[in-house]
């Protein structure tokens, strides 16, 4: 069977604000909140639920009832006949669910796929693994979020240590990383200009936070919450997290809560569902890789090489680059590997600044990449980001404006 062309309808995507952990979304069930957000977003965009015939949910932090995954989320939205898988690939989950959705459409197994990514890093579960042969049958326990931040069971180190490893490999200093932080903060400020004009293209604002029973609205938030203003003076007062290291708290992202979603469908159906049918958005190629053990921030380099090779282009053909950069060192390593200026990456924001709710992080990055390309009249875009286990995914996409 020949592969069918795949497209994303313009405007057929959305994101909640990202809220720093233990904030306004800390006690909202991530999957229920994602269903609420998706239902509101689809209604606002005039995309009917009966257009969707498949779904894929990406989530990496278990929530109560998550066993029922995508069918539960779709049912809460009112799409009670929609089924599909639930996928976890740590911070690469957002790109992975787009790839899965594209595969379903390309193969002809689905016509219109709803891809949703949702996580609540706040109040992560404390798990007990029974062990009847342990002393007293007490079993083993794990704090899903904190324990996995602190130790990769294969690499045997914390995530911040992988950043230090890459910094040593490329010879990056604390001062260089802080230069990245200041530049990224300024880029994010550009997304807030004119009453958050850029973010309003895809984000539901002001965002109504449901009450804990999802029976009403508890409060509204105007945008991302928990971002600290920075300055050279503030950065100069910070010491590295590790003694003798170079990575400070400012040079890494903060955990957050939130969700994002996207419609992936055929070219013809995308025109029907698009808010601007003259704009075409095409996922061109995906790439995946795994780096040397303990060097997570460098993993997107090879993933990008594979995505570019699959697309049949070089980095010089890319007009805009977005990254999931949990550490400033991510962007320095990537830019050096490809011989590009890191200052040209991540216009209008990135996860280093607005936070990291894991599964939806990459999907929001892809959405912002699309909107940046639309604003410039079209072009080729690259999203790349690392993930736990020294892995990464990359996506090349093309945006064309038929009026140009």
N, C-alpha and C positions, 0 to 999 in steps of 0.2 A: 504494500500500500504506500503510495507517495505521501510524503509529509505535507500537511496543510499549513499555509502561512498563518502565523500567529501575530496578534496585535494586542495592544492595551488601549482602550478608549481614552481620549483626552478627558481628564476630570474623573475617570473611573478609578479613583484611589483616594485615600484619606489617611489621616493620623489624628489621634488624640494628642493633646499636649503631653510632654514628658514631665513627670513630677518626681523630684528627688525622693528617694526612699524615705519612708516614715512621714510622708506628707499627706496631701489630700486624698490620694488613692490607696493609702497603705492598708486599709481594711475593706477594700472593694474587691470582690472575686474577679480575677483577671479575665476569665472566659465569659462570665456574665457581662462584664463591662465591655468587652470586645463585641459581644452580640448587640448590646445597646448602641455602641458607637457605629457599627456597621449598618444597623437598621436605620439610624438617623441619617447617615451619610448617603445611603442608597436612595432614601426618600428625597433628600435635598437635591440629588442629582437626577431624579426622575428615572432611575434604573429599576425596573420591576423585578420583584423577587422571582417571578415565574420565568424570567430569562435565564436563571442560573440552574444548571443541571449537574454540577459537581462542586465540591468544596475541598479545601485543604487548610488545615489549621497548623500553625507553627507555635509551639510553646516549649519552654525549657525548664520552668520551675513548676512542679506539680501543685495543682489546686484541688480542693475537694471535688470529687466527681469527674475529674479530668479523664478518667478511664473512658468516658463516653465521648470525649473529644469533639470532632467536627460535627457529627450528627446532633449532639446536644446544642452546640452553638447555632447551627442552622435552624433547629427546631425553635429555639428561643427567638430567633429573628422572624419566624413565621414561614420559613422555607422547609416545611416538614418532610418533603420528599428528597431533600438533598443530602447526600452522604459523601464520604471521602476520608482520607487518612489524616492522622495527626503525626506531625514530624518534629523531631528535636535534633538540631545540629548546632547547639550552643549559639554563639553570636552570628554564625552563618545561616541561621534558620530563615531569615527574611529572604535571602537570595534563593535558598533551597526550595522554598515553597513556590516562588515564581517559576523556577525551573521545572518543578513538578507539574504546576498548572500548565505551562507551555507544552510539556510532553503530552499531557492528556489531550489538549486541543490538537496538537500536531499529528498525533496518532489517530485522531478521529474518535477516541473514546468519550470525549466530552465536547460540547459546543461552546459553553460559557462557564468559566471557573471562578469561584470566589476564593481568593487567597487571603487569609487573615492571620496575623501574628500578634500574640498577646503574652505578656508576662507581668507578674508582680514580684519584684525582688524583695520588697518589704515583707517582713513577717514570714520569711521562708519556712517551709515545713521542717520539723524535727522528726526524723524517721528512726524507727526502731526495727532492726533486722533480727528476728528471733534466732536464737542459737541454744537449743535445748541442752547442749553439752558444755556450755559455758558455766563458770561458777555460779551456782544458784539459778541457772537458766536465764541469766539477765539479758543476754543478747548484746548486740552492738548497736551503736546509735550514730547518727549523722545529722548535722545541720546542713541541709541541702545547699544553701547559698554560701554561708561563711566558710564551711570546711572546704568547699571546692574553689573558692577564691584563694584560699591559703595553700592548697596543695594539689598539684596534678599527680594522680596516683602513678602515672607512668614516668613523667619527667622528674618527679620528686621535689618540685619547687613551687613557689607561689607565682602568680601571674606577674607581679611586679619584678620578680627575679628574671623572668624572660625578657622584660624590657631592659633591665640592666645588662643582660647578656648581649642583646643586639646593640646597645649603646657602646659597649666595649668593642664589639666586632667592627663597627664602622667608625669608631673614634669620636663619637658625638659627646659634646659637653653639656653640662647643666645649662649654661648660658644659651646654647643653640636651641635646646628644648624650650626654654622660656621665651625665646624669640618666636617660636612656633605658636605657643600659647597666646601671646599677645596678638599675633596676626589672626589667629582663628577667632578670638574674641571679637575683633573688629569686623570680621566677615559675618559673624552671627548678628552683630548690631545692624548690619545692612538689611537683614531679613526683618528687622523690627521697624524699619523706616516706614513712614506714612501709615501709622497705626497697623503695623505688622502686615503690610500689603502682600509681601511675598508669601508669608505663611498662610494667609487667608485663602490663597489659591488651592490649598489642599487640606488645611486643618480646620476642624470644627471650632469656631471661635465666636463669642465666648463659649467655653465648654461647660455644659451642665453636668455636674457630678451627681449621679444618682445617690439617694440615701442607701443605707446598708441593705434594705429590703428590696431595693430597686422598684419602689412604689411611688417615688417622687423625687424631686431635686433637692439635694441638701445644700449645695452652694454652686456658684459658677466661678470658673477661673479664666483669666484673660489670655493665658498662654503658658509656656513652659515655666515650671516653678522650681526654685532651688539653685538658680545660677548665680554664682558670686561674681560681682564686678571685680576686675583685676587691674593691675597697674604695674609698671616696672618697680615701683617702690615696694609694693606688697610681695612681688615675686622675689625680690632681693633678700627678703627676710626669711625665706624658706630654706630649710635644710633637706638634704636627700632622705628618703624613707629608710634606705639601708646605709649603714655607716660605710663611708668610703665610696658611695655610689653617686649617681647623677640624676636619678628620677625623684622629683618632689611630688607632693600631693597635687600641686597645680598642673603638673605635666602628665596627669592621668585623669580619666573621666570619673564620674560618680555614678553609683547604682541608681536606678530610677524605675518608675512604673509607667505603663502605657500600652498602647496598641496601635496597629495600623492595618490597612486592608487594600486590596487591589483586585480589579476584574481583569482576567486574561481570556481572550476569546479569538475568534477568527477575524480576518481583516474586514470582511463584509459586516459582520455583527458589530465590530468596534465602531464602524461609521454610524450605525444606527443608535448606539448607546453613547456616543461621544457628545460632550458639550460643545465641541468645535470640530465638526467632521472634516474640515480641511487639514487638520493636523493628524499625521500618522505617527504612531509610536511602535517600533518593532524591536523585540528582544532578538539580538543577532547571534550571540554566542555566550556560553558559560564556561568557566574554568574552575577547577578545584586543585588544591595542592596540600602537601604537608611538609613542614620544614624540619630541620634537625631538631632533635629533642631539646626543649628548653629555649627555643628562639621564636616564640609565637608571633611577635610583631613583624617579623620578616616573611612570614608565610604568604602574604598577598602578592609578593613579587612573582613567584612561579605560577600562582593561580592566574595572574594577569597575563603572563607570557602565553599560557595555554588558551585563555579566552581570546587574546589577540590573534594567535595562530589559527584558531578555529574560525575567526571572523575574516581571516586573510588580510589583515592590516597590521601596521606597526603603530607604536605609540604616537608617532608624529601625526597620525590621522585622527587622533582623539582631540575633540574640542573642549571637553569639560571632564574633570575627574573628581569623584567624590570618594571618600574613604570612611570606613568605620575605624576610627583611630582611638582606641582606648588609652593609648599613650602617644605623646608627642613624637616619640621616637619612631612610631609607625611611618609617619609622613617623611621624616628625614631619611630613613632607610629606603623607602620606596622611591623617592625622588632621586637619590644617588644611584640607585640601580638602573633607572631608566634615563638618567641624564636630563631631568626636567626640573623646573623651578617649583619647589613645594609651595611657594606663595600663590601660584595659579590654581592650586587645588582647593576644593571645599568652599567655594563661594557660597554665601548665604547660610553657612552653618555646618556643623558636624558633631558627632557624638562626643568628641573631646570636651565640647562646651555644653551641649544641652543634655548630656547624660545618656545612660545606657541601660535600658530595660531588657537587654538581651534579645529575645526573638524579634521584636519589632524594630530594632535599631537599624539593621541593614535595609529593611523595607522602606523606612522613612528616608534613608539616604538615597535609595533609588528614586523615590517620588520627588525629592528635591532636585536630583539630577535631571529628571524629565522637565521640571519646571524651569530650571536654568537654561536648558537647551531650547525650550519654547521661547523664552525671553530673548534669546539671541537669534531667533529665526530659524532654528534647526541645527542639526549637526550630529556628530558621533559622540557618545558619552561612555565613560567607564566608571563603574562602581567596583570597589574592591575592599575587602575587610578580613581581618583575622578572626579566629575562633579558638575555643579551648582545644587542647590536644595539638597545639602547634599547627593548626590547619587553617584553611582560608577558602573563600570563594570569590569569584569575580564575574561581572556581567558587562558585556558590551551591548549597547542599544543605540538605535538610530531614531532621530526625530526629524520629520520633514513637515514643512508648512507649505501646503498646496498653493498658497497665495504668493509665495516668493518667486 
